[in-house]
Protein backbone atom coordinates (compact mmCIF):
# COMPACT_ATOMS: atom_id res chain seq x y z
CA UNK A 1 0.00 0.00 0.00
CA UNK A 2 1.21 3.51 -0.78
CA UNK A 3 2.35 5.59 2.19
CA UNK A 4 -0.08 8.39 1.33
CA UNK A 5 -3.08 6.02 1.18
CA UNK A 6 -4.43 6.27 4.70
CA UNK A 7 -6.76 3.25 4.76
CA UNK A 8 -10.38 2.81 3.83
CA UNK A 9 -13.31 3.93 5.98
CA UNK A 10 -16.50 1.90 5.60
CA UNK A 11 -20.08 2.90 6.23
CA UNK A 12 -21.83 -0.15 4.87
CA UNK A 13 -25.61 -0.52 4.81
CA UNK A 14 -27.04 -3.74 6.17
CA UNK A 15 -28.47 -6.25 3.68
CA UNK A 16 -31.77 -6.19 5.58
CA UNK A 17 -32.10 -2.47 4.91
CA UNK A 18 -31.54 -3.02 1.19
CA UNK A 19 -34.02 -5.89 1.17
CA UNK A 20 -36.64 -3.72 2.83
CA UNK A 21 -35.97 -0.85 0.45
CA UNK A 22 -36.28 -3.07 -2.63
CA UNK A 23 -39.45 -4.72 -1.32
CA UNK A 24 -41.03 -1.36 -0.59
CA UNK A 25 -40.15 -0.04 -4.06
CA UNK A 26 -41.48 -3.07 -5.91
CA UNK A 27 -44.78 -2.98 -4.02
CA UNK A 28 -45.66 0.57 -5.10
CA UNK A 29 -48.14 1.31 -7.87
CA UNK A 30 -45.22 2.56 -9.99
CA UNK A 31 -42.64 -0.06 -9.14
CA UNK A 32 -39.17 1.38 -8.60
CA UNK A 33 -35.66 0.45 -7.56
CA UNK A 34 -33.05 2.74 -5.96
CA UNK A 35 -30.54 4.01 -8.51
CA UNK A 36 -27.65 3.27 -6.14
CA UNK A 37 -28.07 -0.37 -7.22
CA UNK A 38 -26.49 0.54 -10.56
CA UNK A 39 -23.03 0.78 -9.06
CA UNK A 40 -21.61 -2.61 -8.29
CA UNK A 41 -18.29 -3.41 -9.96
CA UNK A 42 -19.89 -4.37 -13.28
CA UNK A 43 -22.27 -1.43 -13.24
CA UNK A 44 -19.44 1.00 -12.53
CA UNK A 45 -17.47 -0.42 -15.45
CA UNK A 46 -20.49 -0.06 -17.74
CA UNK A 47 -21.00 3.52 -16.62
CA UNK A 48 -17.37 4.29 -17.49
CA UNK A 49 -18.14 2.95 -20.97
CA UNK A 50 -21.26 5.12 -21.19
CA UNK A 51 -19.17 8.20 -20.46
CA UNK A 52 -17.10 7.48 -23.59
CA UNK A 53 -20.10 7.11 -25.91
CA UNK A 54 -20.63 9.66 -28.68
CA UNK A 55 -24.30 10.12 -27.74
CA UNK A 56 -23.51 10.77 -24.09
CA UNK A 57 -22.76 14.47 -24.45
CA UNK A 58 -22.67 15.05 -20.69
CA UNK A 59 -19.14 13.81 -19.95
CA UNK A 60 -17.64 15.21 -23.16
CA UNK A 61 -19.20 18.62 -22.59
CA UNK A 62 -18.28 18.75 -18.92
CA UNK A 63 -14.67 17.92 -19.71
CA UNK A 64 -14.62 20.61 -22.44
CA UNK A 65 -15.76 23.14 -19.83
CA UNK A 66 -13.18 21.92 -17.31
CA UNK A 67 -10.38 22.07 -19.90
CA UNK A 68 -11.40 25.52 -21.07
CA UNK A 69 -11.71 27.09 -17.63
CA UNK A 70 -9.44 24.93 -15.46
CA UNK A 71 -7.14 27.80 -14.42
CA UNK A 72 -10.08 29.93 -13.32
CA UNK A 73 -11.72 27.00 -11.54
CA UNK A 74 -8.51 26.05 -9.74
CA UNK A 75 -7.98 29.64 -8.65
CA UNK A 76 -11.43 29.76 -7.06
CA UNK A 77 -10.78 26.54 -5.14
CA UNK A 78 -7.60 28.07 -3.71
CA UNK A 79 -4.42 26.59 -2.28
CA UNK A 80 -4.07 23.72 0.17
CA UNK A 81 -7.67 22.59 -0.14
CA UNK A 82 -9.06 19.23 0.92
CA UNK A 83 -10.96 17.80 -2.04
CA UNK A 84 -13.90 15.50 -1.26
CA UNK A 85 -15.45 13.78 -4.28
CA UNK A 86 -18.94 12.31 -4.01
CA UNK A 87 -19.53 9.32 -6.28
CA UNK A 88 -15.87 9.20 -7.27
CA UNK A 89 -16.14 6.11 -9.52
CA UNK A 90 -12.86 5.67 -11.37
CA UNK A 91 -11.62 9.11 -10.20
CA UNK A 92 -10.90 10.13 -13.80
CA UNK A 93 -12.30 13.66 -13.78
CA UNK A 94 -10.65 14.65 -10.52
CA UNK A 95 -7.19 14.23 -12.02
CA UNK A 96 -7.57 17.44 -13.98
CA UNK A 97 -8.21 19.30 -10.74
CA UNK A 98 -5.36 17.59 -8.91
CA UNK A 99 -3.01 18.50 -11.78
CA UNK A 100 -3.91 22.20 -11.62
CA UNK A 101 -4.75 22.98 -8.00
CA UNK A 102 -2.26 24.92 -5.91
CA UNK A 103 -0.76 22.39 -3.48
CA UNK A 104 -3.88 20.32 -2.63
CA UNK A 105 -3.26 18.45 0.63
CA UNK A 106 -5.82 15.66 0.53
CA UNK A 107 -8.33 13.78 -1.58
CA UNK A 108 -11.34 11.94 -0.11
CA UNK A 109 -13.10 9.77 -2.72
CA UNK A 110 -16.55 8.59 -1.59
CA UNK A 111 -18.22 5.77 -3.51
CA UNK A 112 -20.69 2.92 -3.11
CA UNK A 113 -18.74 0.44 -5.27
CA UNK A 114 -16.03 -0.99 -3.01
CA UNK A 115 -13.93 -2.63 -5.73
CA UNK A 116 -13.97 0.47 -7.91
CA UNK A 117 -13.13 2.67 -4.93
CA UNK A 118 -10.13 0.59 -3.85
CA UNK A 119 -8.75 0.44 -7.38
CA UNK A 120 -9.08 4.16 -8.07
CA UNK A 121 -7.79 5.19 -4.62
CA UNK A 122 -4.66 3.11 -5.14
CA UNK A 123 -4.16 4.62 -8.58
CA UNK A 124 -4.52 8.20 -7.30
CA UNK A 125 -2.20 7.52 -4.34
CA UNK A 126 0.43 6.12 -6.69
CA UNK A 127 0.22 8.99 -9.19
CA UNK A 128 -0.01 11.81 -6.62
CA UNK A 129 2.42 10.83 -3.84
CA UNK A 130 2.29 14.26 -2.17
CA UNK A 131 -1.48 14.11 -1.64
CA UNK A 132 -3.05 12.18 1.24
CA UNK A 133 -5.79 9.85 -0.01
CA UNK A 134 -8.59 8.85 2.40
CA UNK A 135 -11.17 6.65 0.60
CA UNK A 136 -14.65 6.33 2.12
CA UNK A 137 -16.97 3.45 1.22
CA UNK A 138 -20.46 4.82 1.74
CA UNK A 139 -23.81 5.65 0.21
CA UNK A 140 -23.22 9.39 0.15
CA UNK A 141 -26.95 10.07 -0.37
CA UNK A 142 -27.38 9.01 3.27
CA UNK A 143 -25.79 10.71 6.29
CA UNK A 144 -22.26 9.52 7.00
CA UNK A 145 -19.25 10.86 8.90
CA UNK A 146 -16.00 11.79 7.23
CA UNK A 147 -12.91 10.15 8.76
CA UNK A 148 -10.79 12.14 11.18
CA UNK A 149 -8.48 14.24 9.06
CA UNK A 150 -5.28 15.14 10.87
CA UNK A 151 -3.72 17.10 8.01
CA UNK A 152 -3.93 20.89 7.83
CA UNK A 153 -6.03 22.32 5.00
CA UNK A 154 -7.26 25.78 4.11
CA UNK A 155 -10.83 24.73 3.28
CA UNK A 156 -12.95 21.78 2.23
CA UNK A 157 -14.14 21.62 -1.35
CA UNK A 158 -16.88 19.15 -2.23
CA UNK A 159 -16.58 17.94 -5.82
CA UNK A 160 -19.74 16.48 -7.39
CA UNK A 161 -19.13 16.07 -11.12
CA UNK A 162 -21.40 14.68 -13.80
CA UNK A 163 -25.11 15.31 -13.59
CA UNK A 164 -25.81 13.05 -10.62
CA UNK A 165 -27.66 15.78 -8.77
CA UNK A 166 -30.37 15.24 -11.40
CA UNK A 167 -31.05 11.76 -9.99
CA UNK A 168 -32.76 13.40 -7.01
CA UNK A 169 -36.21 14.91 -7.22
CA UNK A 170 -35.93 18.71 -6.87
CA UNK A 171 -37.17 18.54 -3.27
CA UNK A 172 -34.64 15.86 -2.33
CA UNK A 173 -31.89 17.63 -4.29
CA UNK A 174 -32.50 20.76 -2.23
CA UNK A 175 -32.33 18.77 1.02
CA UNK A 176 -29.16 17.00 -0.10
CA UNK A 177 -27.39 20.20 -1.14
CA UNK A 178 -28.30 22.02 2.05
CA UNK A 179 -27.19 19.06 4.18
CA UNK A 180 -23.79 19.31 2.46
CA UNK A 181 -23.67 23.01 3.33
CA UNK A 182 -24.44 22.28 6.99
CA UNK A 183 -21.88 19.48 7.25
CA UNK A 184 -19.05 21.17 5.38
CA UNK A 185 -19.17 24.47 7.27
CA UNK A 186 -19.14 28.16 6.37
CA UNK A 187 -16.73 29.08 3.61
CA UNK A 188 -16.45 25.55 2.23
CA UNK A 189 -16.61 25.20 -1.53
CA UNK A 190 -18.89 23.10 -3.71
CA UNK A 191 -17.99 22.36 -7.35
CA UNK A 192 -20.86 20.64 -9.12
CA UNK A 193 -21.91 19.57 -12.60
CA UNK A 194 -25.48 20.44 -13.61
CA UNK A 195 -27.09 19.30 -16.85
CA UNK A 196 -29.14 21.98 -18.59
CA UNK A 197 -32.46 21.79 -20.40
CA UNK A 198 -32.23 21.24 -24.16
CA UNK A 199 -34.01 19.57 -27.07
CA UNK A 200 -35.67 16.19 -26.55
CA UNK A 201 -33.76 14.47 -29.38
CA UNK A 202 -30.37 15.19 -27.82
CA UNK A 203 -31.54 14.15 -24.37
CA UNK A 204 -33.14 10.87 -25.41
CA UNK A 205 -30.19 9.86 -27.61
CA UNK A 206 -27.87 10.20 -24.60
CA UNK A 207 -29.83 7.55 -22.67
CA UNK A 208 -30.58 5.21 -25.61
CA UNK A 209 -27.19 4.65 -27.22
CA UNK A 210 -26.98 2.56 -30.38
CA UNK A 211 -24.46 0.14 -28.88
CA UNK A 212 -26.83 -0.80 -26.07
CA UNK A 213 -24.40 0.00 -23.25
CA UNK A 214 -27.01 1.99 -21.31
CA UNK A 215 -29.47 -0.88 -21.72
CA UNK A 216 -26.89 -3.29 -20.30
CA UNK A 217 -26.22 -0.85 -17.44
CA UNK A 218 -29.93 -0.72 -16.63
CA UNK A 219 -30.44 -4.49 -16.84
CA UNK A 220 -27.37 -5.12 -14.69
CA UNK A 221 -29.42 -3.88 -11.75
CA UNK A 222 -31.63 -6.98 -12.02
CA UNK A 223 -28.58 -9.23 -12.36
CA UNK A 224 -27.19 -7.69 -9.19
CA UNK A 225 -30.44 -8.36 -7.31
CA UNK A 226 -30.33 -11.98 -8.45
CA UNK A 227 -26.84 -12.32 -7.03
CA UNK A 228 -27.15 -10.34 -3.79
CA UNK A 229 -30.79 -10.77 -2.78
CA UNK A 230 -31.44 -14.11 -4.53
CA UNK A 231 -34.25 -12.82 -6.73
CA UNK A 232 -35.04 -14.75 -9.90
CA UNK A 233 -35.39 -12.07 -12.58
CA UNK A 234 -35.16 -13.53 -16.11
CA UNK A 235 -33.19 -10.77 -17.82
CA UNK A 236 -34.31 -11.93 -21.26
CA UNK A 237 -37.86 -10.91 -20.33
CA UNK A 238 -36.98 -7.26 -19.65
CA UNK A 239 -35.98 -4.36 -21.88
CA UNK A 240 -34.53 -0.91 -21.30
CA UNK A 241 -36.68 2.16 -21.99
CA UNK A 242 -35.66 5.81 -21.47
CA UNK A 243 -37.56 8.94 -22.46
CA UNK A 244 -37.75 12.66 -21.69
CA UNK A 245 -40.74 13.71 -19.61
CA UNK A 246 -40.99 17.34 -20.70
CA UNK A 247 -43.67 18.26 -18.18
CA UNK A 248 -41.45 17.21 -15.28
CA UNK A 249 -38.19 18.28 -16.94
CA UNK A 250 -36.53 14.90 -16.52
CA UNK A 251 -35.27 11.81 -18.29
CA UNK A 252 -36.90 8.65 -16.91
CA UNK A 253 -35.23 5.24 -17.16
CA UNK A 254 -37.41 2.17 -16.88
CA UNK A 255 -37.19 -1.59 -17.24
CA UNK A 256 -40.20 -2.98 -19.12
CA UNK A 257 -41.65 -6.43 -18.46
CA UNK A 258 -42.04 -8.26 -21.79
CA UNK A 259 -44.67 -10.62 -20.42
CA UNK A 260 -46.88 -11.29 -17.41
CA UNK A 261 -44.55 -12.80 -14.83
CA UNK A 262 -43.78 -13.27 -11.15
CA UNK A 263 -40.46 -12.62 -9.41
CA UNK A 264 -39.58 -14.04 -5.99
CA UNK A 265 -37.96 -11.82 -3.35
CA UNK A 266 -37.34 -13.10 0.18
CA UNK A 267 -40.33 -15.44 -0.04
CA UNK A 268 -42.60 -12.77 -1.50
CA UNK A 269 -43.94 -13.10 -5.05
CA UNK A 270 -43.93 -9.81 -6.97
CA UNK A 271 -46.40 -9.80 -9.87
CA UNK A 272 -45.70 -7.95 -13.12
CA UNK A 273 -48.13 -7.35 -15.94
CA UNK A 274 -46.99 -7.32 -19.57
CA UNK A 275 -45.53 -3.86 -20.37
CA UNK A 276 -45.48 -2.87 -16.69
CA UNK A 277 -42.32 -0.99 -15.78
CA UNK A 278 -39.82 -0.61 -12.97
CA UNK A 279 -38.57 2.97 -12.65
CA UNK A 280 -34.80 2.87 -12.08
CA UNK A 281 -33.70 6.48 -12.47
CA UNK A 282 -34.73 10.08 -12.85
CA UNK A 283 -32.35 12.57 -14.41
CA UNK A 284 -33.67 16.09 -13.95
CA UNK A 285 -32.49 18.90 -16.22
CA UNK A 286 -32.43 22.50 -15.02
CA UNK A 287 -32.21 26.05 -16.21
CA UNK A 288 -29.67 28.14 -14.30
CA UNK A 289 -32.43 29.92 -12.39
CA UNK A 290 -34.24 26.68 -11.53
CA UNK A 291 -31.09 25.19 -10.06
CA UNK A 292 -30.25 28.26 -8.02
CA UNK A 293 -33.70 28.04 -6.40
CA UNK A 294 -32.72 24.63 -4.94
CA UNK A 295 -29.89 26.15 -2.92
CA UNK A 296 -32.08 28.10 -0.51
CA UNK A 297 -29.72 29.61 2.09
CA UNK A 298 -27.10 26.86 2.10
CA UNK A 299 -24.82 27.97 -0.73
CA UNK A 300 -24.13 31.12 -2.70
CA UNK A 301 -23.30 30.65 -6.40
CA UNK A 302 -19.98 32.30 -7.17
CA UNK A 303 -19.49 31.33 -10.82
CA UNK A 304 -21.18 29.30 -13.56
CA UNK A 305 -19.26 28.00 -16.57
CA UNK A 306 -21.05 26.57 -19.63
CA UNK A 307 -20.14 25.26 -23.06
CA UNK A 308 -20.76 27.25 -26.24
CA UNK A 309 -24.10 25.51 -26.90
CA UNK A 310 -25.27 25.87 -23.31
CA UNK A 311 -25.76 22.11 -22.90
CA UNK A 312 -24.09 21.69 -19.53
CA UNK A 313 -22.80 23.76 -16.63
CA UNK A 314 -20.09 23.53 -14.00
CA UNK A 315 -20.91 25.67 -10.99
CA UNK A 316 -18.87 26.78 -8.01
CA UNK A 317 -20.50 27.97 -4.81
CA UNK A 318 -19.56 28.65 -1.21
CA UNK A 319 -21.37 27.63 1.97
CA UNK A 320 -22.93 30.56 3.81
Secondary structure, DSSP 8 states (H G I E B T S, - for coil): --TTB---EEE---HHHHHHHHHHHHTSSSEE--GGGG-SHHHHHHHHHHHT-SS-HHHHHHHHHHHHHHHHHHHHH-SSEEEEEET-TT--THHHHHHHSSS--EEEEEES-HHHHHHHHHHHHHH-TTSEE--EEE-TTS--------S--SEEEEEE-TTGGGGS-HHHHHHHHHHHHHHH-TT-EEEEEEEB---HHHHHHHTS-TT-HHHHHHHHHHHHHHHHS-----GGGEEEEEEEETTTTEEEEEEEESS-EEEEETTEEEEE-TT-EEEEEEEE-B-HHHHHHHTTTTEEEEEEEE-TT--EEEEEEEE-
